[in-house]
Amino acid sequence: MAGNSLSPQFDVLIIGAGLAGLTTARQLLDDAKAQGVSPPSIAILEADLELGGRIRDARLSNGMKIDAGVTWLHGGAENPLLRDSIARYGTGLGPVDYDDATSRIWVTEGSRHGTDWKDVAVRELRDAYDQWKRDNPDEDIALSDLIGICMEKSGTVLTRAYGYYLATNWMGLDSMSHFSCDEYYTDPYGQGGGMLQKGMAHLVTCMVGELRKNAVFIQPGTTVKSLKNTSDGIEARDVTGKTYTASRAVVSVSTGVLKSRLIAFDNDVNDKIDPYVASITMADMLKMSVPLRPGFLEDRGIKPDTFITVLNVDPMFLCHAGTGGKPLLTIHIGGKATTAFENLPQIHLDNCARAFLDRIPAISGYRNYVDGDTHVTGWASNPFTQGAYSCILPGHKRQNPMAAGNILFAGEAFAADTVMCPSQALAAWHSGRLAGSRIFEDLKTVGKLAAQPAMMPVAGAQIKFAPSAAI
């Protein structure tokens, strides 16, 4: 269907098939079932050829399957998303593998201070933050300023090094001045957590299957270029000129898409969304996965899911050994340098990964066990996932799904409740649930649900689903 020919009509159009978008659609179905009404007609348009946003898997050159996107559900068994997913889809997603809090190795290269200074730095920063909040309960503080307070009191110079590690490897930021201490210190789940044994991408497969079974139209490879409010709904247009109309729209794209204005909105929508997007900083994160032959980690007494943190180098990095119980070394780095690594030829990427791993005495000899090419994530170079991990700037507050006319903005950047862990998969899930319920109540209020048939009419014919996208 080209140009301005007959347009598909829906009750709800969702832009983006990441975790937030898929959850929004699922919540609409849940609310309809709970209230005994026919579900609204729903379409999800995804620009990428893969569904799931940053949740995706990959098969390494030796055949090993890994989580190439989101890995951990922070908080393990306490994570609501993890509990909901296993309860909903059964043991196909579990049992859950947990990281052992005792499996921590700290490497402080070039320092005469050993690793004890890390514990001192952690305590100094936490004590300084707690004192700041007692004196300024309604104010946030940047990590750079918090470190300045610590330096004035004790002069522990390595506290700054640890602060830079938090900024780059936890928040994916180059600048500590962009690090909101409120956001970091109010996260109740902490680092690490649980991993679904079949992988996060299997969760996406389950969700997509459930949605398609319930007649939700999901179309990958469809880039929306404009989204406009109309007198009684919205009108969207993709890059081919095809139009879609709906009563309401939910935009769940990444912060990078919003910042780059890859989707054109009306001026009044821009006036509302632009100031908020300006308060969000896009985080840059990267994972390099190096497969090993079995037995290497076990022979050295390294437990599965062991965190090896290398400090006092540039860039500082984390090596997760035995990720998910597999013979695998996963290197995590953050900051602007990640984009350069993503674009390296394979031989240079392999050499860079080895340069990182050579710094870790506990895994010396690993080179003889390498069993395939290094795999690197493409989060920064993929325009549709760039900025899917975001940080609020100090002094600003996240907002829950934002409405602009008949358009609602949702996603991990729109999760105000810090208990739900902004910047994590949990936040995207939480935001999607809120968006789905809010749209459902809106449709019910204006009387859209009662008149909806069970099947979706499109120009007098039933839509045929496109072949399932790669997950």
C-alpha positions in Angstrom: 0.0 0.0 0.0 1.7 3.2 -1.1 1.2 6.9 -0.9 -2.1 8.1 0.6 -4.1 5.0 -0.3 -6.3 3.4 2.3 -4.8 3.7 5.7 -4.8 1.0 8.4 -7.0 2.0 11.3 -6.4 0.9 14.9 -7.4 1.9 18.4 -3.8 2.1 19.5 -0.6 2.5 17.5 2.6 1.7 19.4 5.9 3.0 17.9 8.8 0.7 19.0 8.8 -3.0 19.8 11.2 -2.9 22.7 10.3 -4.2 26.1 8.2 -1.0 26.9 6.2 -1.2 23.6 5.6 -4.9 23.9 4.6 -4.5 27.6 2.2 -1.7 26.7 0.3 -3.9 24.2 0.2 -6.8 26.7 -1.1 -4.5 29.4 -3.9 -3.3 27.1 -5.0 -6.9 26.6 -4.7 -7.7 30.3 -6.9 -4.8 31.2 -9.5 -5.6 28.6 -9.7 -9.2 29.9 -9.8 -8.1 33.5 -12.7 -5.8 32.8 -14.6 -8.1 30.5 -14.5 -6.0 27.3 -13.3 -6.7 23.8 -9.6 -5.7 23.5 -8.7 -2.7 21.5 -7.1 -3.2 18.1 -3.4 -2.7 18.4 -0.5 -2.2 16.0 3.2 -2.1 16.8 5.6 -0.6 14.3 9.3 -1.3 14.7 12.0 0.4 12.6 14.6 -2.4 13.2 14.3 -5.8 11.6 14.7 -7.3 15.0 12.1 -7.1 17.8 13.0 -6.4 21.4 15.1 -3.2 21.2 18.2 -3.8 23.2 17.0 -7.2 24.3 18.4 -9.6 21.7 20.7 -12.6 21.5 23.6 -13.6 19.3 25.3 -16.8 18.3 29.1 -16.7 18.6 31.4 -18.1 15.9 31.8 -21.3 18.0 28.0 -21.8 18.2 27.5 -20.5 21.7 24.3 -18.5 22.2 24.6 -15.4 24.4 22.5 -12.5 25.6 23.9 -9.8 23.3 21.7 -7.1 24.9 20.3 -6.8 28.4 21.8 -9.6 30.6 20.9 -9.0 34.2 17.6 -8.4 36.0 18.9 -6.4 38.9 17.9 -7.7 42.3 17.6 -11.3 41.2 14.6 -13.0 42.8 13.3 -9.7 44.1 13.0 -8.1 40.6 9.3 -7.7 39.7 9.9 -8.2 36.0 11.7 -11.4 36.6 8.9 -12.7 38.9 6.2 -11.7 36.5 7.9 -13.2 33.5 8.5 -16.6 35.1 4.9 -16.7 36.5 3.5 -15.8 33.1 5.5 -18.0 30.8 6.5 -20.8 33.1 9.8 -22.6 33.6 10.8 -22.0 30.0 12.4 -18.8 31.3 14.1 -20.4 34.4 15.5 -21.5 36.7 17.3 -18.2 37.3 21.1 -18.0 37.6 22.3 -15.6 40.2 25.6 -13.9 40.7 27.3 -14.8 44.0 28.0 -11.6 46.0 31.2 -13.3 47.2 32.4 -13.7 43.6 34.2 -10.4 43.4 37.8 -9.8 42.2 39.2 -6.3 42.2 42.4 -5.4 40.3 44.0 -2.1 40.9 46.6 -1.7 38.3 49.7 0.4 39.0 48.6 1.3 42.6 50.5 0.7 45.8 47.3 0.9 47.7 46.0 -2.6 47.1 42.3 -2.9 46.7 41.2 -1.8 50.2 41.0 1.7 49.0 37.9 0.8 46.9 36.0 -0.1 50.1 37.2 3.2 51.6 36.0 5.1 48.5 32.6 3.4 48.6 32.1 4.3 52.2 33.4 7.9 51.8 31.0 8.6 48.9 28.0 7.0 50.6 28.7 8.9 53.9 29.1 12.1 52.0 25.8 11.6 50.1 23.9 10.7 53.3 25.2 13.8 55.0 24.3 15.9 51.9 20.7 14.7 51.9 20.4 15.4 55.6 21.5 18.9 55.0 19.7 19.3 51.6 16.8 16.8 51.6 15.2 18.2 48.5 18.3 18.7 46.4 20.3 16.4 44.1 24.1 16.6 43.8 26.4 15.6 40.9 28.9 12.9 41.5 31.7 15.4 40.7 30.6 17.7 43.4 30.2 14.8 45.9 33.8 13.8 45.2 34.9 17.4 45.8 33.3 17.3 49.2 35.2 14.0 50.0 38.5 15.4 48.8 38.1 18.5 51.0 37.5 16.3 54.1 39.9 13.4 53.7 42.1 14.0 50.7 41.6 10.4 49.4 42.7 10.9 45.9 41.7 7.4 44.7 38.1 8.2 45.6 38.0 10.2 42.3 39.2 7.2 40.4 36.4 5.1 41.8 33.9 7.8 41.1 35.0 7.8 37.5 34.5 4.0 37.4 31.0 4.5 38.6 30.3 7.2 36.0 31.7 5.2 33.1 30.9 1.6 34.0 27.6 2.0 35.9 26.0 5.0 34.1 27.9 4.9 30.8 29.0 8.5 31.1 32.3 10.3 30.4 31.5 13.1 32.8 30.9 12.7 36.5 29.1 16.1 36.4 26.3 14.4 34.5 25.9 11.7 37.2 22.9 12.1 39.4 23.6 10.9 42.9 19.9 10.8 43.7 19.3 8.3 40.9 22.2 6.1 41.8 21.8 6.0 45.6 18.0 5.5 45.5 18.3 2.3 43.4 17.3 -0.5 45.8 18.5 -3.4 43.7 22.1 -2.6 43.2 24.5 -4.1 40.7 24.4 -7.6 39.2 21.3 -9.8 39.7 19.5 -12.6 38.0 19.8 -13.9 34.5 17.0 -15.9 32.7 18.5 -19.2 31.9 17.2 -19.2 28.3 18.1 -15.6 27.9 16.3 -12.3 27.8 15.5 -12.7 24.1 13.5 -15.8 24.9 11.3 -13.5 27.0 10.7 -11.3 23.9 9.8 -14.4 21.9 7.2 -15.4 24.5 5.8 -11.9 24.5 5.6 -11.5 20.7 4.0 -15.0 20.5 1.3 -14.0 23.0 0.6 -10.7 21.3 0.3 -12.2 17.8 -2.0 -15.0 19.2 -4.3 -12.2 20.4 -4.4 -10.5 17.0 -1.9 -7.7 17.7 -0.4 -6.5 14.4 3.4 -6.4 14.8 5.4 -5.1 11.8 9.3 -4.9 11.9 11.3 -3.0 9.4 8.8 -0.1 9.4 10.3 3.3 10.1 7.8 6.0 11.3 8.9 9.4 10.0 6.0 11.6 11.4 3.3 11.3 14.0 0.7 14.0 14.3 -2.3 14.7 16.5 -5.6 14.9 14.8 -9.0 16.1 16.0 -10.0 12.6 17.0 -6.8 10.7 17.2 -3.4 10.4 15.5 -1.9 10.0 12.1 1.4 8.3 11.5 3.4 8.1 8.2 6.3 5.8 7.5 9.2 6.3 5.2 7.4 4.8 2.2 4.5 7.3 2.6 2.1 4.8 4.0 -0.2 6.2 6.7 -1.7 4.7 9.8 -4.5 6.2 11.9 -5.5 5.4 15.5 -7.3 6.8 18.4 -4.2 6.9 20.5 -0.4 6.4 20.0 2.3 5.3 22.4 5.9 6.3 21.5 8.4 3.9 23.2 11.5 4.6 21.1 14.9 5.2 22.5 16.1 8.6 23.8 18.5 8.7 20.8 15.6 8.6 18.4 13.9 11.5 20.3 17.0 13.6 20.6 17.8 13.2 16.9 14.2 14.0 15.9 14.0 11.0 13.7 10.3 11.2 14.2 8.6 14.5 13.3 6.0 15.7 15.7 3.7 18.8 15.8 5.3 21.9 17.3 3.1 21.7 20.5 4.3 18.1 21.0 7.9 19.2 20.6 7.4 22.1 23.0 6.4 19.5 25.7 8.8 16.7 25.0 12.0 18.6 24.0 12.7 20.2 27.5 12.4 16.8 29.1 14.5 15.0 26.6 17.2 17.7 27.1 17.3 16.7 30.8 18.2 13.1 29.8 21.8 12.1 28.9 22.3 9.1 26.6 24.5 6.5 28.2 27.1 4.6 26.2 27.7 1.0 27.1 29.4 -1.9 25.3 29.9 -5.6 25.9 32.7 -7.7 24.3 32.1 -11.5 24.6 35.0 -13.8 24.3 34.2 -17.6 24.1 36.5 -20.1 25.8 36.8 -23.9 25.7 35.2 -25.5 28.7 37.3 -26.2 31.8 39.4 -23.0 31.9 37.5 -21.1 34.6 36.8 -24.3 36.7 40.5 -25.2 36.7 41.3 -21.8 38.2 38.6 -22.0 40.8 36.7 -19.1 39.3 33.0 -19.4 40.0 30.4 -18.7 37.3 29.2 -15.1 37.3 32.4 -13.7 38.9 32.8 -10.0 38.6 36.4 -8.9 38.0 36.7 -5.1 38.1 39.9 -3.5 36.8 40.4 0.0 38.3 43.0 2.8 37.9 43.3 2.2 34.1 41.8 4.0 31.2 39.3 2.9 30.4 38.4 1.1 33.6 36.3 -2.0 32.9 34.5 -5.0 34.3 35.1 -8.5 33.2 32.2 -10.9 34.0 33.7 -14.4 34.0 31.5 -17.4 33.3 28.5 -15.3 32.3 25.3 -17.3 32.9 27.5 -20.3 33.8 29.0 -20.5 30.3 32.7 -20.7 29.3 32.6 -17.0 28.5 34.5 -13.8 29.4 32.3 -10.7 29.0 34.0 -7.3 29.0 31.9 -4.3 30.0 33.1 -0.7 29.3 31.3 2.6 29.1 31.7 6.1 27.8 32.2 7.6 24.3 35.0 5.2 23.5 32.4 2.5 23.0 31.4 3.7 19.5 35.0 3.3 18.3 35.1 -0.4 19.5 31.9 -1.2 17.7 33.3 -0.2 14.4 36.6 -2.1 14.5 37.4 -4.9 12.0 37.3 -8.3 13.6 41.1 -8.8 14.0 41.5 -5.4 15.8 38.4 -6.2 18.0 40.0 -9.5 19.0 43.3 -7.7 19.8 41.5 -5.0 21.9 39.6 -7.7 23.9 42.9 -9.5 24.6 44.5 -6.2 25.7 41.7 -5.8 28.3 41.9 -9.4 29.5 45.7 -9.4 29.7 45.4 -7.0 32.6 43.7 -9.6 34.8 46.2 -11.9 36.7 43.4 -14.3 37.8 42.8 -15.4 34.2 46.4 -15.6 32.9 46.7 -18.3 30.2 43.2 -17.7 28.9 44.6 -17.1 25.4 45.2 -20.8 24.9 41.5 -21.4 25.6 39.9 -18.8 23.3 37.4 -20.6 21.2 36.1 -18.1 18.6 35.8 -14.5 17.6 35.1 -11.7 19.9 31.5 -10.4 19.7 30.7 -6.8 20.3 27.3 -5.1 20.9 26.0 -2.6 18.5 24.0 -0.3 20.8 25.8 2.9 20.0 26.0 2.4 16.2 22.4 1.2 15.8 20.3 4.5 15.5 17.2 2.7 16.8 18.8 1.5 20.1 21.2 4.4 20.7 20.3 6.0 24.0 18.1 3.2 25.1 20.1 3.4 28.3 19.7 6.8 29.8 20.7 8.9 32.8 18.8 11.9 34.2 21.0 15.0 34.7 21.6 16.1 38.3 18.8 18.3 39.7 16.2 16.9 37.3 13.4 14.4 37.9 12.2 11.6 35.7 8.6 11.7 34.6 6.2 8.8 34.1 4.6 8.3 30.7 4.1 11.8 29.3 1.0 12.8 27.3 0.9 15.3 24.5 -2.5 15.4 23.0 -3.4 11.8 21.9 0.3 10.7 22.0 1.8 9.1 25.1 5.6 8.8 25.6 6.8 5.7 27.4 10.0 3.7 27.9 12.9 3.4 30.3 13.5 7.2 30.2 9.9 7.8 31.3 9.9 5.9 34.6 9.8 8.3 37.5 9.5 5.8 40.3 13.1 5.3 41.4 12.1 2.1 43.1 11.6 0.7 39.6 15.2 1.3 38.7 15.4 3.8 35.8 17.9 2.9 33.1 17.1 -0.7 33.4 14.8 -3.3 31.8 12.7 -3.1 34.9 12.0 0.6 34.2 10.9 -0.1 30.6 8.6 -2.8 31.8 7.1 -0.6 34.5 6.6 2.3 32.1 5.0 0.1 29.5 2.5 -1.2 32.1 1.6 2.3 33.2 1.2 3.4 29.6 -1.0 0.5 28.7 -3.3 1.0 31.6 -3.5 4.8 31.1 -4.4 4.3 27.4 -7.0 1.7 28.2 -8.7 3.9 30.7 -8.7 6.8 28.2 -10.3 4.6 25.5 -12.9 3.4 28.0 -13.7 6.9 29.1 -14.3 8.2 25.5 -16.4 5.1 24.7 -14.0 3.6 22.2 -13.9 0.0 23.5 -17.6 -0.9 23.5 -17.9 -0.4 19.8 -14.8 -2.3 18.8 -15.2 -5.6 17.0 -12.8 -8.5 17.9 -11.1 -8.4 14.5 -9.1 -5.5 13.0 -10.7 -4.0 9.9 -8.2 -2.6 7.4 -9.7 -1.3 4.2 -12.3 -4.0 4.4 -9.8 -6.9 4.6 -8.1 -8.7 7.5 -4.4 -7.9 8.0 -2.0 -10.7 7.2 0.9 -10.7 9.6 4.4 -10.4 8.3 6.8 -13.3 8.9 8.1 -13.4 12.4 11.1 -11.1 12.9 14.4 -12.4 14.0 14.6 -12.4 17.8 
